[in-house]
Amino acid sequence: MNARVSVIIVFGLLLPFLCPAQDMKLPVFFLRYDGGVGSEEIEPEDIEEEQLEPSSQRHKVTLRIKEEWSDSLTTNLYTAVARKEYFLQSGSYTYFYLNPDFAWDITDRIQWSTGFRSKWIVYDELDAGGLPKDLTSLQARTELTLRLLKELKLIPFLQGVFDLYQNEEKAQQTYIAGLGVESRLSGAWRLTGRYRGIARVPLGPESTVADRFNL
């Protein structure tokens, strides 16, 4: 079993012991559907005016489960299934993702939040080289919210993304580290800023992705 999956399962099993049972609330479920049709312009030969012809359609169902284990600990579980189909070109795909996260108020001035996401994309066709374009993307993110003053917060964060392709030209790992600042100037004005650095490196010995660093 994948080590990251094991950590998520163990953490979920231990959650009931992190807070008193009498503080727990019933879980809240959110279900949402999104759909739409895309169009593109065409120029028929027998008429002068351009027309719009449907070129794609998409469907997405999202489920969110929110649980408040106590006044200081809240967890969410997001899951979604989506399908996008093109009528006039190739590239149709289906994807599914699973995204658990939690936010824990350790003290009145410190909050710790962490999230994990697994996303699977399956394409109907192969890529130009005859290889599957299917993607498994794993993401882990953690951040601290430090309330230095009543109206001033510092938010350091760290994120890792692992794109697992069969195509060695796309298999890569990405690391993002940064710092956010939030300050409320008045009741109607708020100042925010964020700096981040990004590093992209190959994933696996066969990956041909070039190293990239953006600061």
N, C-alpha and C positions, 0 to 999 in steps of 0.2 A: 504494500500500500504506500502511496506517495506520502512523504514525511509531512508536507504541508496539510494534506487532508487529515492525517492523524492528529496534528496539533489542533485543527478546528474541531474535530470530534471530541477530543479530550476536554477542550475548553468548554464546549457545549454541555458536556456531562457534569462539569464542575460548577457551572453557573448557579444552580440552585443553592449551593453551599456558600456563595459569596454574599448573600443577603438573607434577612429573615423572611420566612414564608408569609407572614402576615402583611408584609409590605408589597407583595406581588399583586399585579393587576392582570385581568384577563387580556390575552393577546388581541390585537386589533388587526384585521385583514383589509387590505386594499387590493382591488382587482380593476385593471384598466385595459381597454382595447384601443389601439390606434390602427387606422387604415387609410389608404389613399391611393389615388391613381395619378401617374405622371404622364405628361403629354409632350410632344415635340411638333414643331412646325413642318408641314410638307407643302410642296408646290405641285399640285396636279397639272397635267399637261392640257386638260380640256377647259380649265378655268384660270382666270388671272389672279384671283385672290388666294392667299395662303390659307391653309386650314390646319387645325390641330388634330393630331391622331394619337390615341392612347398608346403609350410606349412601355409602361410598366405599372405594376400594382404592388402594394406592400400591406402586410398584416403583422401586427405585434400584440401579444398578450403579456401583460406584466402583473405579477403577484408580489405584494409586499406584506410581510408579517412583522408587526412591531410588538415587542414585549418590554414592559417596564417592570424589571425585577425588584426595584426599589426606587427611592427618590434620586439615587445617585448612579444607577446602572440601567441603561437602556440598550436593547439589542434590536437589530433589524435583519431580516432575510429577504433579499430581492431575488426573484427569478423571472426570466422572460424567455419566450419563444417567438421568433420572428421569421418571416419569409418575404423575400423580394424577388419578383419574377419580371424579367424583361421580355417584351413581345417582339421587338425589332432587332435585338442584338443578343449576344451571349453575355454571360456573367450572372445569371440567376443563382441565388444562394439561400441557405437557411442557417440560422444561428440560434444558439441556446446559451444562456449564462446563468451562473449561480453566484450570488454576492452577499455573504454574511458580514455584518460589522457590529461594533459596539462602541458606546461612549460611556466612560466611567469618570464621575466627579470624585477624584481621590481626596481633594480638600476643597475648600471654598475658592482657592486660587489656582488649582491645578486640575485640568481635565485631560484624560488620556483616551484617545480613540484609535481604533485599528479596524481595517477592513481587508477582506480577501475576495478575489474574483477569479472565477474560471469561466472562460468563454470558448465555445466551440463553433466554428464556421465551416459549413460543408457546401462546396460549389458543385453545380451540376456538370460543369465541363472541366477538362484539364487545362493547364496553362500552355503557353506557346511551346514549351519544351517537352510536352507530353507528360508532365508530372502533375500530381494532384495539387490543387491550390488550397486544400483544406488547412485550417489554422486552429491550433490550440494555443490560447493565450492565458497565462497565469499572472496574476497581479497581487501584490501585497503592499499595503500602505499603512503607515502609522504616524501619528502626530501628537504633540502636546500643546495644550492651550494654557499659557502662563499669564495670569491676570496680575500684572505688576502694580497697576493702580486701578482705581474704580473704572476709569474710562480708557485704559490702555492695556492691550493684549499683545503678547508675542507668541507666534505659532510656528515653531520649527517642525519640519516634516521630512519624511523619507519614504520613497516609493521604488519598488522594483517590478519590472514587467519582463516576462519571458515568453517570446514568440516562438513556438515550436512548429516549424514547417518541414515538410519533406524536401522542399527546394532549398538547397544550401545557400542560395543567393539571398534568402529572406530570413533565415534563422538567426535571431539576435536576442540580446538581453539589454535592457535599458534601465539605468539607475538615475533617479531624480532626487536631489536634496535641495532644500530651500528654507526660507524664513519668511513668514508673513507678519504684518503689523496691522493692527486695527485700533483706531482711536475715535471716540465719539466727541466731536467738537461741541455739539449742542444737541438739543432734542431732535432737530431736523437734519443735522449735518454729521456725516461720518467719513473719516479718512482711512483708506486702506491702501496697503502696498505689499508687493510680493516680489521676492528675488528667488531664482532657482537656477541650479546648474544641472546639465544633462550629459550623461555619458552613454554612448551606444557601442557595444563591443560584440564580437562574434559569439554565437552560442554553439558549442561543440567544435571538435577538431576539423570537421568538414565544412563548416560555415565559411563563406567567402565575404561576409559583410565587413566593410571597412570600419575601423575605429573612428568615432566622432565624439568630440567634446565641445559643448557649448556652455560658456560661463557668462 
